[in-house]
Amino acid sequence: MKIKVYWRKHCNTCEEVFQYLDHKQISYEKIDVTHDQARFDEMLRLGGIATPLIVVDGEVISYFEPKKMDRILEVT
């Protein structure tokens, strides 16, 4: 399973996503779009307009809900 999290500094929900994934011991790639226009544009192309934007094996998740993430990740 490949997970990418597009995030920016001072994003509280981004920190919640990191804590969630760390607690579940799930590896992920953090993509900081704070000062990286190319990465920000990549996030926009995926349909994201705000952070966090989570991509799980190509499935784009534009908002964070732990129960929804559990279903997507098949984690209990």
N, C-alpha and C positions, 0 to 999 in steps of 0.2 A: 504494500500500500504506500502510495506517495502522497504526501500532504505538503502543501505550500500555504503559508499565511502571509498575506500582504498586510503590512502594518505601518504605523507611523508613530513617532514619539508623542508622548502625552495622550495616548489613546487608552483609556481605562478598559474598554471592552477587549482591546488587543491583549492586555495583560491577563484578563480573565481566560481568554483562549489559551494562552501559553500555560497558565496554571492548570487548566483543565487537561491539556494534552500531557503535561509533565506528570500530573497526578496519575493519569492512566498509563504512564510510561510508553507513550506513543511518540515515535520520532517524527520530526517535521522540519521543513526548511522555512526560515524566517526571511522575508523579503521586505527590507526597509524602503519605503517609498518617500520618506520624509524629504530627502534632498536629491533623489535620483529620478530625473524626469523620464528616462527610458523605462524604468521599472513602473513608474506611475502610469505611463502610457500603456504598458503591458496590462496593468490592472484594469484600466479603462476599456481596453479591447476585450477583456474577459467579461465586461458588463458591470464591473465594480465602479461605484461612485463615491464610496466611503470605505474606511477601514474599520474593522478587519474584513478582508475578503479571504475566504478559505477555499482552497481547491483540493478536493480529495479524488485522486485518480481521474482527474478531468472534470469532475462534477463541481460546479461553482456554487458556493454557499455565501450569500451576501449578508447574512446576519447570524449571530451566534445564539443558539439555544442549546444548552447542554443535553436535554432529552432528545432533541432532533439529531445532535451529533452522536449520541449513543446509538441511535437507530442506524445512522449512516455508517458508523464505524463498527457496528455490531459488537459493542462493548457494553457489558452490564456491570 
